[in-house]
Amino acid sequence: MTCFSFLFRRRLDSSTNQPFEVEEEFGIHNVKLYTYKELRSATEDFSLANKIGEGGFGSVYKGQLKNGNLAAIKVLSAESRQGVKEFVTEIKVISEVEHENLVKLYGCCVEDNHRILVYNYLENNSLSQTLLGSGHSNIQFNWKTRSKICIGIARGLAFLHEEVKPYIVHRDIKASNILLDKDLTPKISDFGLAKLIPANMTHVSTRVAGTIGYLAPEYAIRGQLTRKADIYGFGVLLIEIVSGRCNTNTQLPVGEQYLLEQTWDLYERRALVGLVDISLNGDFDPEEACRFLKIGLLCTQDTPKLRPSMSSVVKMLTGQKVIDEKKITKPGLISDFMDLKVRSSEKTKSESKCTSSYNATFSSDNLDNSTLSSGTSTSATMTFNPPYDRSV
Ligand SMILES: Nc1ncnc2c1ncn2[C@@H]1O[C@H](COP(=O)(O)OP(=O)(O)OP(=O)(O)O)[C@@H](O)[C@H]1O
């Protein structure tokens, strides 16, 4: 990979009032810097035809780079832009983190006020659009594939939590942040991105900082951000993958709407196997599937300390470590802690399996006035003011 140590910045010469370019050293190694011109040409001038998604940070385009590689080009929205130096510092962190189960960052563009991230393009979309999506995907998620996906995500997260120094808390583990390559190897995306958002940008930063349904109660309510919050999100995701359904679906009968509640209920009735995706037509190993569901319950326990580390999760998933069933306690449910007023939306996405989403607006020091209002997107976004932790 090309090694750059300098960035060019335009400055105004005070004597002539003419712009000129200066070289500034930011010590960015192993990060490819793309020119805006190259990315414009890769995406055919950021054409709508090449737009593949829109997330909390801005728009994502598919593009072909000069070297022929396909890339996902994420143009950060104006409100999430920060200074060159801060941006480059965070990019350095992200670019040094490489693992088979993490989306690879090729490089970035920091020309003028553009802040663009260039990632390896993944052919098979995200889990939210395929496994949990509207049914337009041709992918066969048989049990072997699901098991491989769960273990891959666990390995990627264990790497972020336990191998990277200093460790990285992802903050937004969820189905739309799990992308699949051509072999259906899962890749965690958006890690480290929370840190790219200026601390005063509460709207954007908290979008990154969690999605209802995956959000650990202690983080949602008290702003306590630790690796255990990611482990909670992973537990929810694990149960979604095994059951083939989203964590919240208000179109289902009451009692089945919240996946975690339903999982606990079935666990207590020793009927967990009933949660496994019926589209598998019984073609799965029931012992293994129930083990995965129990690991999901271990990860979502109310007391963060009781949740296992991600390396233990990997061992339990792969059968190297036995689950101590006595250790499983009730999951932490955000609704148990707050008087959340949920207004169902009439405008839910009818074609999606995930029919319910909420935009929560509350302040951590004003919980009595907390409000949840439904939205129309498939992901839920919380807007609140947690103590913003910018350390990794
Ligand atoms: N590396 C990639 N390869 C292929 N497609 C990608 C890649 N990165 C993003 N996408 C596509 O762009 C969409 C938007 O991605 P982005 O990460 O910005 O938002 P999101 O995860 O959907 O939402 P949020 O911002 O709430 O996390 C994804 O759903 C996916 O379809």
The ligand as a MOL file (V3000), in Angstrom:
LIG
                    3D

  0  0  0     0  0            999 V3000
M  V30 BEGIN CTAB
M  V30 COUNTS 31 33 0 0 0
M  V30 BEGIN ATOM
M  V30 1 N -18.0890 -2.1170 2.1720 0
M  V30 2 C -19.3100 -2.1730 1.6460 0
M  V30 3 N -19.5820 -3.0050 0.6220 0
M  V30 4 C -20.8270 -3.0650 0.0760 0
M  V30 5 N -21.8660 -2.3240 0.4950 0
M  V30 6 C -21.6650 -1.4740 1.5110 0
M  V30 7 C -20.3820 -1.3500 2.1380 0
M  V30 8 N -20.4930 -0.4200 3.1330 0
M  V30 9 C -21.7640 -0.0020 3.1160 0
M  V30 10 N -22.4730 -0.6300 2.1450 0
M  V30 11 C -23.8920 -0.4380 1.8160 0
M  V30 12 O -24.2780 0.8740 2.1890 0
M  V30 13 C -25.3660 0.8320 3.1190 0
M  V30 14 C -25.2370 1.9760 4.1090 0
M  V30 15 O -24.1290 1.7060 4.9420 0
M  V30 16 P -23.8280 2.5400 6.2480 0
M  V30 17 O -22.8120 1.7610 7.0170 0
M  V30 18 O -23.4740 3.9250 5.8910 0
M  V30 19 O -25.2050 2.6290 6.9890 0
M  V30 20 P -26.0500 1.5280 7.7860 0
M  V30 21 O -25.1240 0.5810 8.4980 0
M  V30 22 O -27.0640 0.9210 6.8490 0
M  V30 23 O -26.8180 2.4430 8.8210 0
M  V30 24 P -26.2190 3.1800 10.1080 0
M  V30 25 O -25.5400 4.3940 9.6660 0
M  V30 26 O -27.4270 3.4190 10.9250 0
M  V30 27 O -25.2700 2.2200 10.7810 0
M  V30 28 C -25.2690 -0.5700 3.7440 0
M  V30 29 O -26.5010 -1.0200 4.2230 0
M  V30 30 C -24.7620 -1.4120 2.5900 0
M  V30 31 O -25.8420 -1.7900 1.7670 0
M  V30 END ATOM
M  V30 BEGIN BOND
M  V30 1 1 1 2
M  V30 2 1 2 3
M  V30 3 2 2 7
M  V30 4 2 3 4
M  V30 5 1 4 5
M  V30 6 2 5 6
M  V30 7 1 6 7
M  V30 8 1 6 10
M  V30 9 1 7 8
M  V30 10 2 8 9
M  V30 11 1 9 10
M  V30 12 1 10 11
M  V30 13 1 11 12
M  V30 14 1 11 30
M  V30 15 1 12 13
M  V30 16 1 13 14
M  V30 17 1 13 28
M  V30 18 1 14 15
M  V30 19 1 15 16
M  V30 20 2 16 17
M  V30 21 1 16 18
M  V30 22 1 16 19
M  V30 23 1 19 20
M  V30 24 2 20 21
M  V30 25 1 20 22
M  V30 26 1 20 23
M  V30 27 1 23 24
M  V30 28 2 24 25
M  V30 29 1 24 26
M  V30 30 1 24 27
M  V30 31 1 28 29
M  V30 32 1 28 30
M  V30 33 1 30 31
M  V30 END BOND
M  V30 END CTAB
M  END
